[in-house]
Structure formats: C-alpha cells, structure tokens
Amino acid sequence: MRRALLPDQKSYVGSFGERVIGYGHFVSDDGRDMLGTSFFMQLDGRAAADAFVAGEPMHKAGVYERVDIHR
C-alpha cells in the first residue's frame, strides 16, 4: 500500500515547488519496510503545515500512525 502511494506523494510534494527543502523516507534495516517520512518545508505557519499534512496522500490513506510538526 505505502509503495503504491509513492508516485502520488511525489506529485503532491512537487506541487509545492520551491517551498520543499527536501523529504525522504525512513526504512527498516533490510530496506523492506517504510517506517515513516520526514518533510522539510518552508510554509507560512501552522495552518499551512496542517493543510499540507491533511492533503498528503499517505496521511489521507491512514498510513501514518501519528504526525509530528516541528518549527
């Protein structure tokens, strides 16, 4: 399921253009399981960060157990 969503995630993140500093996935030691995703974004405050997360494909699919937002 997670890997199937990767193209959607890439497209979604790409739609934020220069606001994306970078993002990547945490994987298990054997590389088989995706454990999480980290996004580094330049957004205009907490409301924009919440909106980003709300529209993120893996979040919408219920993949993430939790979401942490740090300034």
BAVO-828706 format. One record per residue (C-alpha): residue number from 1; residue in one letter; y, x, z. Coordinates in steps of 0.1 Angstrom, whole numbers, plus 5000, padded with zeros to 4 digits. Example, Ala and Ser with C-alpha at 12.3 -4.5 7.8 and 13.67 -1.06 7.14 Angstrom:
% residues 2
> 1	A	4955	5123	5078
> 2	S	4989	5137	5071
END
This chain:
% residues 71
> 1	M	5000	5000	5000
> 2	R	5025	5027	5010
> 3	R	5019	5048	4980
> 4	A	5022	5018	4957
> 5	L	5057	5012	4971
> 6	L	5070	5048	4964
> 7	P	5084	5040	4930
> 8	D	5103	5010	4944
> 9	Q	5116	5031	4973
> 10	K	5127	5059	4950
> 11	S	5146	5035	4928
> 12	Y	5162	5018	4958
> 13	V	5173	5051	4973
> 14	G	5185	5063	4939
> 15	S	5208	5033	4937
> 16	F	5229	5047	4965
> 17	G	5238	5077	4943
> 18	E	5258	5104	4960
> 19	R	5255	5087	4994
> 20	V	5220	5101	4995
> 21	I	5219	5135	5011
> 22	G	5181	5136	5010
> 23	Y	5150	5119	5021
> 24	G	5113	5127	5025
> 25	H	5080	5116	5039
> 26	F	5061	5128	5069
> 27	V	5024	5131	5061
> 28	S	4992	5139	5080
> 29	D	4979	5174	5081
> 30	D	4954	5167	5054
> 31	G	4981	5150	5033
> 32	R	4962	5117	5030
> 33	D	4983	5095	5052
> 34	M	5020	5089	5051
> 35	L	5032	5088	5087
> 36	G	5069	5080	5082
> 37	T	5100	5085	5061
> 38	S	5133	5102	5070
> 39	F	5165	5093	5052
> 40	F	5197	5113	5054
> 41	M	5225	5091	5041
> 42	Q	5263	5091	5041
> 43	L	5270	5054	5049
> 44	D	5301	5036	5061
> 45	G	5290	5027	5096
> 46	R	5262	5010	5114
> 47	A	5264	4977	5094
> 48	A	5259	4997	5062
> 49	A	5229	5016	5078
> 50	D	5214	4983	5089
> 51	A	5219	4968	5054
> 52	F	5203	4999	5039
> 53	V	5172	4995	5061
> 54	A	5170	4958	5055
> 55	G	5168	4963	5018
> 56	E	5144	4994	5019
> 57	P	5111	4984	5001
> 58	M	5087	4998	5027
> 59	H	5107	4982	5056
> 60	K	5107	4949	5037
> 61	A	5069	4952	5033
> 62	G	5064	4957	5070
> 63	V	5051	4992	5066
> 64	Y	5073	5008	5094
> 65	E	5063	5002	5130
> 66	R	5098	5010	5141
> 67	V	5132	5021	5127
> 68	D	5155	5045	5145
> 69	I	5190	5051	5132
> 70	H	5210	5081	5144
> 71	R	5245	5090	5136
END
